Amino acid sequence: MSWKRTFIFAFIAQFFGILGFSFATPFLPFFVADLGMADPGRQALWAGVALSSGGLTFAIFAPVWGIMADRYGRKPMVCRAMFGGAVAIFLMSFSQTVPQLIMFRIFQGAFSGTIAASIALVAGVVPLRRSGFALGMMQAAVFIGNAIGPFCGGLAADAFGYRNSFRIGACLTLLAGLLTLFGTREHFAPPDKQTAGRNPGFWKILMLPGFLLSAGILFSVRLSNSISNPSFPLIVRDMVDSLTALNSITGSVIGAAAVAAAGSAAILGYIGDRIGRRRVLLGCCLGAAVASVGHYFADSIAFLFFVRILFGFTVAGMLPAGNAMIQSIVSKGSIGKAYGLATSLSMLGTAIGPTLGGFLAMQAGVRIPFLVTAAGQLCLAALILRFLDDPIRPPVNINDKASTQ
């Protein structure tokens, strides 16, 4: 089947794209220190600002790219994201000041966005009955890339420096763009003027039953993952005796969690298709809350490995459920716009998280963001209990629904 070819190439391209993005990003606080920030609290804060700046511009531009995807096809948007990301990562290697780094991160946020674009491409071709598995595997590609990237990037940073790590990452992301360009196929027919005029706007999509909750789940995942990014490497540094292996150890911890997340995204995506997404989501929320509290009390690298793996496994399990819920309630003609809107809302978590986490780390200690994460997961579990009744619904054609009212 043609959708299987596209899925396989999109999966491989997603892996290499995330591998490139994650090659140096986890060590941003250390790179900020090289750019002149000596105080650990200020390192966390400015690393958070740098990370948030990309998330903010991505949140702004995601709906625009979603509209373009529905109008011109999802494959061109994946290529744009891959090639734009490669350019941005390459430019970061030339940063001489923190403001320059932030500027390049803003550029990256505006023109990249590989995850949402790839998910929209696969969701547009995969049968609905296979959506949980396929979208779970796409998330698995993200986490596999995030597993290998920090580890290999840590080795490269220790051996060649941060700037060369950025350049290697840019080459990997470029390769992902080429795989998408020449490997995937999309039978896309541009909508005619009459069909385009009937396409629903963002407000109608936003008001679909279950859409806001789905976007809230994705927001929670991004916030949970990003709020601790500025301070987590600093916690590792406090536990490591030899600074010569600091990047390698940090990458190993992050990589181990990403391996667990990759397995979780694939396994729980499949299970969610069978037993319902509500049970999966509730279990993941509770597990993530426990793991977050564990980070606060961690006093050794071994225990930090354990709670980080648990956190990665539980948080990742939410992503296939959230994405599959969106696919199940939106017609195919509006998938690009729907995922663009959901990504924009969820990326506010990436925009808010690092700055909030950096601020909390500077004001109250580098471990406080983990307690905030635990509280947030418990709140999300309460929302799921209250509002998620039927997690699997047939696709809704908004125009047909509107015409009957």
C-alpha positions in Angstrom: 0.0 0.0 0.0 1.2 3.5 -0.8 0.5 4.8 2.7 2.9 2.2 4.1 5.8 3.6 2.0 5.0 7.1 3.0 4.8 6.1 6.7 8.1 4.2 6.6 10.0 7.1 5.0 8.3 9.7 7.2 9.3 7.6 10.2 12.9 7.4 9.1 13.0 11.1 8.2 11.4 12.0 11.6 14.1 10.0 13.4 17.0 11.8 11.6 15.3 15.2 12.0 14.9 14.8 15.7 18.3 13.3 16.0 19.7 16.5 14.4 17.6 18.8 16.6 18.6 17.0 19.8 22.3 16.8 19.0 23.2 19.9 21.0 20.0 21.4 22.4 20.0 19.5 25.7 23.4 21.2 26.5 22.1 24.7 25.9 22.8 25.8 29.5 26.4 24.8 29.1 26.6 26.6 25.8 25.1 29.7 27.4 27.9 29.5 30.0 30.4 29.5 27.2 28.8 32.6 25.8 29.5 34.5 29.1 26.9 33.5 31.7 28.8 32.4 34.8 26.1 32.1 37.4 24.2 28.8 37.4 20.9 30.5 38.1 21.4 32.9 35.2 22.5 30.0 33.0 19.1 28.3 33.7 17.2 31.5 33.1 18.8 32.5 29.8 18.8 28.9 28.5 15.1 28.9 29.3 14.6 32.2 27.4 16.5 30.7 24.4 14.4 27.6 24.4 11.1 29.5 25.0 11.8 31.9 22.1 11.7 29.2 19.6 8.5 27.7 21.1 6.8 31.1 21.1 7.4 31.8 17.4 6.5 28.2 16.5 3.2 28.6 18.3 2.5 31.8 16.3 3.4 30.3 12.9 2.0 26.8 13.4 -1.6 27.7 12.3 -0.2 29.5 9.3 1.7 26.4 8.2 -1.4 24.3 8.9 -3.5 26.4 6.5 -0.7 26.1 3.9 -0.7 22.3 4.4 -4.4 22.0 3.7 -4.0 24.2 0.6 -0.8 23.0 -0.9 -0.1 19.6 0.7 1.5 18.2 3.8 4.6 16.9 2.2 5.9 20.4 1.2 5.4 21.5 4.8 7.5 18.7 6.1 10.3 19.6 3.6 10.0 23.2 4.7 10.3 22.3 8.3 13.3 20.0 7.8 15.3 22.4 5.6 14.4 25.4 7.7 15.5 23.6 10.8 18.8 22.6 9.3 19.6 26.2 8.4 18.6 27.4 11.9 20.8 24.8 13.7 23.7 25.6 11.5 23.4 29.3 12.3 23.4 28.6 16.0 26.9 27.3 15.8 28.1 30.8 14.9 26.4 32.5 18.0 28.8 34.8 19.8 26.3 36.2 22.4 23.2 35.0 24.1 21.0 37.5 22.1 22.3 36.0 18.8 21.5 32.5 20.0 18.0 33.7 20.9 17.6 35.3 17.4 18.5 32.0 15.7 16.1 30.1 18.0 13.4 32.5 16.9 14.2 31.7 13.3 14.1 28.0 14.0 10.7 28.3 15.7 9.2 30.2 12.7 10.4 27.9 10.0 10.7 24.4 11.5 8.1 22.3 13.2 8.9 18.9 11.9 6.9 16.9 14.4 3.5 18.5 13.6 4.1 18.5 9.9 5.1 14.9 9.8 2.2 13.8 11.9 -0.2 15.7 9.6 1.4 14.0 6.6 1.0 10.5 8.1 -2.5 11.2 9.5 -3.6 12.3 6.1 -2.8 8.9 4.5 -3.1 6.3 7.2 -6.4 4.5 7.7 -8.3 5.5 10.8 -8.2 2.0 12.3 -4.4 2.1 12.2 -4.1 5.7 13.5 -3.1 4.9 17.1 -0.3 2.6 16.0 1.0 4.8 13.1 0.9 8.0 15.1 2.4 6.2 18.1 5.3 5.0 15.9 5.8 8.6 14.6 6.1 9.7 18.3 8.5 6.7 18.8 10.7 8.1 16.0 10.8 11.4 17.9 11.8 9.7 21.1 14.4 7.4 19.5 16.0 10.5 17.9 15.9 12.2 21.3 17.5 9.1 22.8 20.4 8.8 20.4 20.9 12.5 19.8 21.8 13.6 23.3 24.1 10.7 23.8 26.0 11.0 20.5 25.8 14.8 20.9 27.3 14.6 24.3 30.2 12.5 23.0 30.7 15.0 20.1 30.5 18.0 22.5 33.1 16.5 24.8 35.4 15.6 21.8 34.8 18.5 19.3 32.9 21.3 21.2 29.4 22.6 21.2 29.7 24.4 17.9 30.6 21.4 15.9 27.7 19.5 17.6 25.3 22.1 16.2 26.8 21.6 12.7 26.6 17.8 12.8 23.0 18.2 13.9 22.3 20.5 10.9 23.6 17.9 8.5 21.4 15.2 10.0 18.3 17.4 9.7 19.2 18.2 6.1 19.3 14.4 5.4 15.8 14.1 6.9 14.6 16.7 4.5 16.0 14.8 1.5 14.5 11.6 2.7 11.1 13.3 2.9 11.5 15.0 -0.5 12.4 11.8 -2.4 10.9 9.0 -0.3 7.3 10.0 0.7 4.3 10.2 -1.6 1.2 12.2 -1.1 -1.8 12.0 -3.4 -2.9 15.6 -2.6 -5.6 17.3 -4.6 -5.8 21.1 -4.0 -9.3 22.1 -2.9 -11.3 24.0 -5.6 -12.7 27.4 -4.7 -16.1 26.1 -3.8 -14.6 23.4 -1.4 -12.1 25.9 0.0 -14.9 28.3 0.8 -16.7 25.6 2.8 -13.6 24.6 4.8 -14.2 25.3 8.5 -12.3 28.0 10.3 -10.2 27.7 13.4 -13.1 28.6 15.6 -15.3 25.7 14.4 -12.4 23.3 14.8 -11.7 24.6 18.3 -15.3 24.0 19.3 -15.4 20.4 18.2 -16.2 18.1 21.1 -12.9 16.8 22.5 -10.6 19.1 20.5 -9.7 21.4 23.4 -9.0 18.5 25.7 -6.8 16.9 23.1 -4.8 20.1 22.7 -4.6 20.4 26.4 -3.1 16.9 26.7 -0.4 17.9 24.1 0.2 21.2 25.9 0.7 19.3 29.2 3.3 17.0 27.6 5.3 19.9 26.1 5.1 21.9 29.3 6.1 18.9 31.4 9.1 18.1 29.1 10.3 21.7 28.8 9.8 23.2 32.3 12.8 21.3 33.6 15.1 21.6 30.6 17.1 24.6 31.9 17.7 23.1 35.3 18.0 19.3 34.6 21.6 19.5 33.3 22.5 21.5 36.3 21.2 18.8 38.6 23.3 16.3 36.8 26.3 18.5 37.2 25.8 18.6 41.0 26.0 14.8 41.1 28.9 14.2 38.8 32.4 14.1 40.2 34.3 14.5 36.9 33.3 17.5 34.7 35.2 16.0 31.7 32.4 13.4 31.3 29.5 15.8 32.2 28.0 16.1 28.7 28.2 12.3 28.1 26.5 11.5 31.4 23.8 14.1 30.8 23.2 12.8 27.3 23.0 9.2 28.7 20.4 10.1 31.3 18.3 12.0 28.7 18.8 9.3 26.1 17.7 6.5 28.5 14.5 8.3 29.1 13.9 8.8 25.4 14.4 5.1 24.8 11.7 4.4 27.3 9.5 7.1 25.7 10.0 5.5 22.3 8.7 2.2 23.5 5.9 3.8 25.4 4.7 5.8 22.3 4.5 2.7 20.2 3.2 0.3 22.8 0.6 2.6 24.5 -0.5 3.9 21.1 -1.4 0.3 20.1 -3.0 -0.4 23.5 -5.0 2.8 23.3 -6.6 1.5 20.1 -7.7 -1.6 22.0 -8.8 -0.6 25.5 -9.5 3.1 25.0 -7.4 6.2 25.5 -8.9 7.3 28.8 -7.3 4.5 30.8 -4.0 5.0 29.1 -4.0 8.8 29.8 -5.0 8.4 33.4 -2.2 5.9 34.1 0.3 8.1 32.4 -0.7 11.2 34.3 -0.3 9.4 37.7 3.0 7.8 36.7 4.4 11.2 35.5 3.4 12.8 38.8 5.2 10.2 40.8 8.3 10.4 38.6 8.4 14.2 38.9 8.4 14.0 42.6 11.2 11.5 42.4 13.3 14.0 40.5 13.0 16.4 43.5 14.4 13.8 45.9 17.0 12.2 43.6 20.4 12.1 45.3 22.4 9.9 42.9 22.8 9.3 39.2 21.4 5.8 39.5 18.2 7.0 41.0 18.0 9.9 38.6 18.2 7.4 35.7 15.3 5.4 37.2 12.9 8.4 37.7 13.9 9.9 34.3 13.1 6.6 32.6 9.7 6.4 34.4 9.0 10.0 33.5 9.8 9.5 29.8 7.7 6.4 29.6 4.6 7.9 31.2 4.7 11.3 29.5 5.3 9.8 26.0 2.2 7.6 26.3 0.0 10.6 26.2 1.1 11.8 22.8 -0.4 9.0 20.5 -3.7 9.3 22.4 -3.9 13.1 22.0 -3.0 13.0 18.3 -5.3 10.1 17.5 -8.2 11.9 19.3 -7.7 14.8 17.0 -7.7 12.6 13.9 -10.9 10.9 15.0 -12.9 14.1 15.3 -11.7 16.1 12.3 -12.4 15.5 8.6 -9.3 14.7 6.4 -9.8 18.0 4.5 -9.0 19.9 7.6 -6.3 17.8 9.2 -3.5 20.2 8.4 -5.4 23.1 9.9 -6.5 21.1 12.9 -3.0 19.8 13.7 -1.6 23.3 13.1 -4.1 24.8 15.6 -3.4 22.0 18.1 0.3 22.4 17.7 0.1 26.1 18.2 -1.9 25.7 21.4 0.4 22.9 22.7 3.6 24.8 21.8 2.6 27.4 24.3 3.8 24.8 26.8 7.2 24.8 25.1 7.1 28.6 25.0 6.2 29.0 28.7 7.9 26.0 30.2 11.6 26.8 29.8 11.3 30.4 30.9 9.0 29.5 33.8 11.4 26.7 34.8 14.4 28.9 34.6 12.8 31.6 36.7 11.7 29.0 39.3 15.2 27.5 39.3 16.7 30.9 39.9 14.3 32.0 42.6 13.5 28.8 44.5 16.0 26.2 43.5 16.7 24.0 40.5 14.4 21.1 41.7 11.2 23.1 42.2 10.1 22.9 38.6 9.6 19.1 39.1 7.1 19.7 41.9 5.2 22.1 39.6 5.2 19.4 36.9 3.8 16.8 39.4 0.9 19.2 40.3 0.2 19.8 36.7 -0.1 16.1 35.9 -2.6 15.6 38.7 -4.7 18.5 37.4 -4.7 17.0 33.9 -5.8 13.6 35.4 -8.8 15.4 37.0 -9.7 17.0 33.7 -9.6 13.7 31.9 -11.8 12.0 34.5 -14.3 14.8 34.2 -14.4 15.5 30.5 -13.2 12.4 28.5 -16.1 10.0 28.2 -15.7 8.5 24.8 -12.1 8.7 23.6 -12.7 6.9 20.2 -15.2 8.6 17.9 -15.7 8.4 14.1 -14.5 11.3 12.1 -16.8 14.3 12.0 -17.3 16.2 8.7 -17.8 19.7 10.0 -19.5 20.9 6.9 -22.0 18.1 6.9 -22.7 18.7 10.6 -23.1 22.4 10.0 -25.5 21.8 7.1 -27.9 19.8 9.3 -28.2 22.5 11.9 
